[in-house]
Amino acid sequence: MFDYRGEDGRELVRDSLDLVNYAYHGLFAGERERYEADGYISTSFLEGAYSVLWVGDGEVRNEDAIADVTAAGWTVLTASDLGLSEDRTNEYDTFSGITDQFKNAQADVLAKYDENGNLVQIGFAIRGTTGPIEELAEDTIGDVLDFLEFLTKNPNYTQEAFSDVLEAIRDLAVANGLDGSDILVTGHSLGGGATTNLAETADQFLDGFYVDANYIALAAHYVAEDGVSVLDNGAEVFSYNLENDPVPSVIDGQIPYILGTSREYEFSTDNIVLFNDLYNGPIFAAGAPLVNVLAWSAHLDHAYYHSFERIIESEFYDEMTRDSLIIVADLSDATRDYTWVGDIDLAFFDTGHHGDSAYILGGKYDDLLRGNDEGDSIEGFGGDDYLKGEGGDDRLLGGDGDDRIKGGSGDDRIWDGAGADELEGNWGEDVFIMARDGDTDRIEDFNEGKDLIDLSEWGVTSTSDIVIQNTSFWSVRVRYEDEILDVVSDSVFSWLTLESNDFIFA
């Protein structure tokens, strides 16, 4: 789903996330940890605001941000590195807009070098709304006013704000044998819209050098040319958006969608739901309009980091597309034990996909994951998860941990994964695929003559490799080396005898 210019773009998106995280210079440091522990409650909101406004140490936070982006392989470039006057940046080497109109615009320039010290990539990261801790209120107000530029007929925000920086980046690239395709332009929120805006104006300056740049936008508020991926000038844009983030695509063709938009665009992901503490409740009952302040909980950059990691780690990733419906669990410790994650029917808003086949992804914690009536693909990852397929022909993958996995009324495929797992197929012709993990697993309702047990991963080639022993009238224990599988019949009135036609072998 992250393919870009016909190639695997996962590393570009990861680079984008790293650069965007740096561009905030630690402003939201600690927010992820606060959320995972406490959720979105009044005290956690107040703690976050207090941390930013009153106890924020900009210098310390910036040092931590530099450490993170350096660990990701990037080096911060200064004004002098680009041949520009040192007064073009603040104390954190961040460039501000060069014009009075866009003086609050901010961007950072970073570089990647190979093992021989050769420059191989340049990143241009445009900050979203907000400024340095020391100038937070003033800069944020200025950024909000900058949004008006995107309501004009031909917005030119990025080029006007950073014309000298963009020229200096071009000169540095050319001097080191690089071209536009070695430049990554990225940003989040206002910065995501600015990324898109630079792409649509790339042919209008510097002899079109930036037409071939890589444009990866996060939560882009601005849509160019009706949301196509490849623009008329040849530049290509990819925007990573979350469906329940109110900001993406709120400005399209001079039209501000203040009350939200459910339109889908070629250049963006539009059906990824971040299932956080607020999603399954009245906060999102009417969707995610821009005026719903609490819905902005899905807009924070850590939400994008989390969802990206879950998606690219999924066993189902290779079949996902930009149009796939993906539900990513992002519950806190406060709600995870009792909240089922899935594609829910919002009370006052039609998402357009409720009941469709979905990818439902858990995480490292103990998740409750549930499908709908169509065939869903559900993955628990780590933790002791409970997966329920419900209707349809589902695929359920437990992952690591001691999981409980329950199919439904369809023909399900159930992977137990590592750990001591408890499996139920329920109705239908189900296939239980057993991992080689050395743990004792259990199938609760085996329907002899319909269900199958796949022992391929055990390396079993025939029934002669395994020991099958009846432990009761309706239950059997299957052994192979250090693997144990207890199988219980779906009926206590029939003698359970497993034979070769009940198995799939390697």
N, C-alpha and C positions, 0 to 999 in steps of 0.2 A: 504493500500500500504506500510505501514511501519511495517508490520508484520516481526518478527525476531524470529527464533527458534520456529516457530509455534505459537507464542503469539503476542499480541498487543505490538508493539515496539515504540509507540509514545513517551512514557516517556523517553525511552533510547535516542531517537533522540533529544528530547528537552534537556536532560542532555548533550548530545554531543554538541549542539549549545551553551549552557551556558558555558561549559568548553572551547570550542574553542574561544568564545568571550573573556574569561578571559586570554587565552594563549597569546593573542596579547597585553595584559596589557594596553589597552586604546590607542594603536597606531593610530587607525582610529576613535577615538572619534569625534563626530560631523559630520561625513561624511554622515550619513543617513539624518540628518536634512538639511544639505547643499543641498543634492540631491533633496529632496522633495520640497524644496523651489525654487531652480534655475535650476534643471536638470543638464545634463552633457554639460556644456558650458565651454569655455576656462577660464572664470573667476572663476568658481567653482572648476575646476581642479587646478588652481593656488592657490586658497585659501586653498584647501585641502593639497597641497604640502607644502605650507608655514606653515600651522598649524603643520604639522609633523616635518618639518626640522628646523624651526627657533623659533617657539614659543611653541613647545611641552615641557611640564614639565613632565618628566617621573614619578616623585614621586606622583604628583597630579593625573595623569592619572591612575597610578597603584592603588591608594587608591580608586578611583571611580570604577575600575574594581573589586577590592575586595568587595566593597559594593554590586555590582550587583550580583556577584557569591555567596556571603553570603546570599543575599535575596532569591536566588534560592535553598538554603539549603546546600551549600557546604562550607567546611572549608579548607583553604590552609594548607598543611603539609610542615613543614620545613625539612631541612636535619637532624637535631637532632631528629625530630619526627620519622624519618626512621632509626635512628641509624647510620647515615653517618656523615662524617666530614663536618663542616660548610663551608669549602672552596669549596664544590661541588656545591654551589648555588651562584647566584649574590645577590644584595641587595633586589631583589624582590622575593627571594626564588625559582627562576627558575634554574633548573638543565641544565648544558651544557654537550655536548658529552664528554665522558671520554677519548677518543682516539684523537691523533693529527689529524687523517684524518677527524674525524667528530666533531671537537671541537666547530663548530658553530651550531650544532644541539641543540635544546632547548626543554625542556618539563617541565610541572608542575604536581605536585601530589596533589590531593585534596581528601577529605573524606566526607562521610555523616554519621551522627549519629542519632539514634532514640531518642525518648523523654526521655529515661533513660540514655542517654549518651553512648550507646553501638554502636560500629562501625558496620555499615551495608553495606557500599559500598565504594570502592576506585576508583577514576578516575585518569587516566594517559592521560594527554592531550599534544600532540606533536605539537609544533608551526610550522606554515608554513614558507615559505620564508620571510625573514626580521628578524631583531633582535630588541633589545631595542633601544629607541630613541637615546641614547648616543652612540651607536655603530651600527647605522642603516646601513650605507654604507658597512662597513667592514663585518658585519655579513651577509648581503644580498648576497654579492659576494661569501662568503664561502658557503652559502646555495645553490646558483646556481651551484657551483662546485660539491656539494653533489649529485645533480641529476645524475651525471655520474655513481654513484654506481648502480643506477637502470637500467643501460644499460649493466651491467655485467651478466654473465650466472646465477649466484646464489647470488643475492644481499642480504646483511645482515646488512642493515643500522641501524635499530632500536636496534637490539640486541647488535651490536658492540658499538653503541653510549651510550647506557644506561644499560649496563649489571649489574652494581652495583645497580642502582636504581630499576630495575626490580626484582632483588633478594631481595632487602630490602622491596619492596612492597609485595612480596610473603611471606616473614617472618612475616611482620606485619599482613597480612591477616590470616595466619595460627594461629598466637598467639591469634587472636580474634575469632577463630572458623569459619573463612570464607574460601572459596575456590575460584578457578578460575572464577566461574560463578558470583562472587560478584565484579569482576573487570571490569571496563569500559575503554577500550582503544579507543582513538579517536584523530582526528586531521583534519586539513583543508589544502587542496592543497598539498604541500610537506608533511605536517603532515598526510594528508589522505592517501597518498601513503605509508608513514612509518607505519601507522596503518595496512594497507593491508600486508605489508612486514613482520611485526611482526607475523601476523596470519599465514602466510605460513611457518614461521620458528619456530612456537611455540612448536613443538614436539622435537626440537633439543637442548633444554636447560632446566634446572631446573625440570627435570623429567616430562616434558610436562605439568607443572602447568598451563601455559597460553593457552593451547588448548581450554579450556572451557571458556575463557574470552569472553566478549562481544566486538565485533569489529565494531564500527560505524564510517565510514569514510565520510568526506565531501569533495566534489570536488577532489576525489583521482586521482592523475596523473598516478598512477601505477596500472596495471592489473595483477593479479596472476592467473595462471592456466586457461587461456582463459576466465576469468571472471565468473567462477562458484561461487555460494554462499557458498556451503560447500566444503572445500578444502579436498585434499586427507588425510590430517592428522586429519580431523574431526573438525577443527576450522571453524567457520562460519563468513562471512563478509557481511556487508550491506553498500553500498555507496550511499549517497544522492547527486545526480548530477543534474545540470541544463544543458539542451541541448545546450543553446547558451553561456555557459561558455567554453572558449577554452581549459582549463586545464584538465578536467577529461579524463582519459583513453588515454593520449597522449603517454604513454609508455606501450607497450603490447608485451611481449616476446622479449625484447631487441630491439624492433622496435619503433623509435620515430615518431609519426605522427604529424610532424610540420605543415602540411597544413590542419590539422583537421581530425576527424574521425566521421563517422555516424554509426559505429557499435553499436549494442545493446548487453548488457551483463546481465546475470542472477543476478549478485550481486549488480546491481545498477539501479537507475531510470535514464532513458535515453531520455524521451520524455516530460520533464517539461520545458516549455519555459517561461523565465522571460521577459515579454513584457515591456521593459523599453524605455526610450526616444530614444535610439539609434537603437533599433531593427527594427523599421519601417522606414528604411532609407538606404542610401548607405553603412553605416558602416557594416551591416550584409548581404549585397547583395550577398556575396560569402560565406555565412556561418560564422563559428567562428573558423578560423585557429589560431594556437598558435601565429603566427607572427602578428596578428591584435591586436595591443596594445589597441585600444579603445574597442574592444570586451571584454576585461577583466573587463569591468564594471559589467558584470554578475558574476564575480568571487568573489567579495567582500563578507565578511561574513554577512553583513546586508542584502544582496540579498537572502541568504539562510534562514535567520531568517524570512524575510517577506514572502517568498513563502511557508515556512513550516506552518506559522500561518494561511495563507489563506486556505491551503489544509485541515488541520485538523479541521478547523472551518466550512468547507463546509457541507451542508446538503447531498451532494453526496459522502462524504468521504468513507462510508462503502462499496461502490461498486467500488472504485478506486483500481487499481493494479499497480505494478511497471511498467507495460508496457502501462499504460493509457497515452493518450495524454492530457496534462493539460497546459492551457495557463493562466498565472497569470499576471494580470494587475499590473504594477509597474511604472506608468507614474508620472512625476513631475507636479507641478502647472503650469509649462511653456507650457506643451503640452496636458494636460488632456482634455481640453475643446474642442479640435478639432480632436483628434486621436482616431480612432476606434481600439479596442483591439480584436484580433481574430487570427486564424491560417492563416497567410498570405503566399503567394507564393513568396519566395525569388528569386530575379532576376537571380542569377547565381549559385544557389545551390539547389539541390533537397533534401528537408528534409525527403522525404519518407512518409510524412503523410498529405500533404496539401489536404484538402477536406475530410479527415476522420472525424469521429465523435470525438468531443473534449469536454472536460470540460473547460469552460471559466469562470474565477473567477475575480470578481472586488475586491473592498476594501471599506474603510471607506469614500472615496471621491465620487464625482459625476462622474461615469464612463460611457463610451460609449463601449458597448460590442456587438459583432456581430458574428454570426455563419456562416457556409458555407452550402453546398448543402446536407450534411448528417445530421442525427439527432444529435443535440448538446445539452449539458446540461449547461445552462448559469445561473450564480448566481451573483447578484449585491452586496449583503451584505448591508453596510450602504451607505448613500448619496442618492442624487436624480439621479438615473441612467436611462439610455436609453438602453434597451435590444432589439436586433433584431435577431430573429431566422433564417431568410431567408428560405432555402429549408430544407426538411427532417422533420421528426417527432421530434420536439424539446421539451425540458423541460426548462421553463424559470421561474426563481425565483427572484422576485424583492428584497426581504429583506426589511430592514428598509429604510424609506425615501419616498418621493413622486416620484414614478418611472413612466416612460413610457415604456410599454412592448408591443412589436409587434411580432407576430408569423411569419408565412410565408406560403409557399405552402403546408405544411404537416399538419398532425393531431397533434396539439400541446397541451401541458399541461402547463397552465400559472398560477403560484402562485403570487398573488399580494403582499403579505407580509404586514407589517405595513406601514401606511402612506396613503395619498390620491393619488391613482394610476390611471393611464389611460391605459386601456388594449385594444389591437386589436389582433384578431385571424387571420385575413385575410382568405385565402382559407383553405379548409380542415375542418375536424370535430374536433373542438377544445373544450377543457374543461377549464373553468375558475374557479380556486379554491380560494375562498375568505377567507382572514384572519379576525379574530374577533379583530378589532383594534379601533372601534369607529370613524373611518374616513369615509368620503364620497368617494367612488370609482366609476369608470365609465368604462363600456364596450362599445367600439365605433362601433363595427360592428357585432352584434350578428346575427347568421344565424339560424333562428328558424327552428326546425326539424332536425338540424345537430349538432349544438353546445350545450353544457351543462354548467350549472352554479352549482358549487359544494358549498353548504352552510353547509357542515358538521361541519366545524370549528365554525360556528355561533351557533351550537347546534339545528338547525332547523330540525324537523322531518317530516313536511308536509307543504303543502301550507296554511293550516289553521293557522300556526304559524306566517305567514308573511302578510304584507299588500302590495298588488300590485296595483299601480295606474298609469294609462296612463297620461303622461305629454305632449304628442303630438301624432300625427298620427303614428309616427314611434319610439316613445321612451316611456319607462316605468321606474317608480321608485319603487324599492323594499325596504321595511323597516322591520327591526326586532330590537326591543328595540332601542339601540343607533346606530345601523348599518344602513347605507344608501348605496344602489347600484343603480346607474343610468345605464340603459341598452338601447342602441340605435340599431335599426335594421340595417342590412347591405343593406337594400333597402328602399328608401323613398316612394316607391310605394305600400308597403304592410303594412297593419295594424298589429302592433306588439301586440300580446297577449301571455303572459307567463302563462303556465300551468304546472301541476306537472311533465309532461314528459320532461320539459325543465330544470329540476333541479336534483341534487343529494343531498339527505338528509342524516342526521346522522342516 
